[in-house]
């Protein structure tokens, strides 16, 4: 399917590194855990969100990647932004599900922490992003065995063609047992040198 949509910016978080449009914006190769890495990245990148350290690891990962990318777009966070969100991963919210199950098993009665339970759905991370940037357009979270560029391409094009959003924040955010990977990109009709197609999505993902 031919479209007039373009990828205007993209962000990676993996291997103790945060990059925006292939330029490293934060790196800490000494961080031996996700927690220490994401804490350092949050402080270094001037991320501001009061609930950040209350979130689970998947939400921290998705939120930070989105924040780096959307800050680069110079959005007015005091106004509604017509950006849809389409995310995906392999592990769903499994890491938090384990923590929730452990909390149940370690108590005599069923009184697990509500602070953990609230993140036992993967799409909660979309809510956190939407709150900060006032995103009220459509959003979806999909689970695949591996990164699925074709689905992201088709779904985002459908949202843009039907005028349900002016831009779409798409990508992959996966967290499981301290293994983490995020790749987000923004697609719209704004012209750039990266055409929105399956080949380019895969190329950027594998960069």
Secondary structure, 3 states (H helix, E strand, C coil): CCCCCEEEEEEEEECCEEEECCEEEEECCCCCCHHHHHHHHHHHCCCCCCCHHHCCHHHHHHHHHHHHHHHHCCCCCCCCECEEEEEEECCCCHHHHHHHHHHHHCCCCCCCCHHHHCCCCCCHHHHHHHHHHCECCCEEEEECCCCCHHHHHHHHHHHHHCCCCCEEEEEEEEEECCEEEEEEEEEECCCCCCECCHHHHHHHHCC
